[in-house]
Amino acid sequence: MSTTWASPFRSLIAWHRAVPNSQLAITGNAGHMAQFEHPDIWSQRVAAFLDAA
């Protein structure tokens, strides 16, 4: 694991643990714009999040 990837990932995990009822979804092979890079996966995850609310 490279340092440039590990540090933001650790921060992400920390935020996920700190926010009550948060949901964490990681999409592989996606950058900062997963909604455009993997729209099917992204929309499924958003729909699941909204259904759970």
C-alpha positions as a printed Julia matrix, in Angstrom:
53×3 Matrix{Float64}:
   0.0    0.0     0.0
   1.49   3.31   -1.01
   1.63   6.22    1.39
  -0.36   8.49   -0.93
  -3.23   6.01   -0.94
  -3.01   4.83    2.66
  -3.3    8.22    4.37
  -6.56   9.35    2.71
  -7.97   5.84    3.17
  -7.21   5.89    6.89
  -8.87   9.28    7.15
 -11.91   7.95    5.31
 -12.19   5.01    7.72
 -11.85   7.34   10.7
 -14.66   9.59    9.42
 -16.85   6.57    8.69
 -16.39   5.29   12.25
 -17.01   8.74   13.74
 -20.27   9.5    11.92
 -23.24   7.61   13.38
 -25.22   5.52   10.88
 -22.76   6.27    8.09
 -22.38   3.92    5.17
 -19.08   3.38    3.4
 -19.01   2.18   -0.2
 -15.72   1.85   -2.02
 -15.77   1.51   -5.78
 -12.66  -0.02   -7.28
 -10.93   1.58  -10.24
 -12.63   4.91   -9.63
 -11.17   8.29   -8.89
 -12.95  11.36   -7.58
 -15.85  11.04  -10.0
 -17.22   7.54   -9.52
 -20.68   8.75  -10.59
 -19.29   9.25  -14.1
 -16.69   6.46  -14.16
 -19.07   3.74  -12.89
 -22.6    5.18  -13.1
 -24.41   1.85  -12.68
 -22.58   0.94   -9.47
 -22.85   4.47   -8.14
 -26.59   4.77   -8.76
 -27.24   1.37   -7.15
 -25.37   2.43   -4.02
 -27.11   5.8    -3.85
 -30.49   4.12   -4.28
 -29.69   1.61   -1.51
 -28.64   4.48    0.78
 -31.85   6.4     0.11
 -33.99   3.29    0.56
 -32.39   2.7     3.96
 -33.25   6.23    5.15
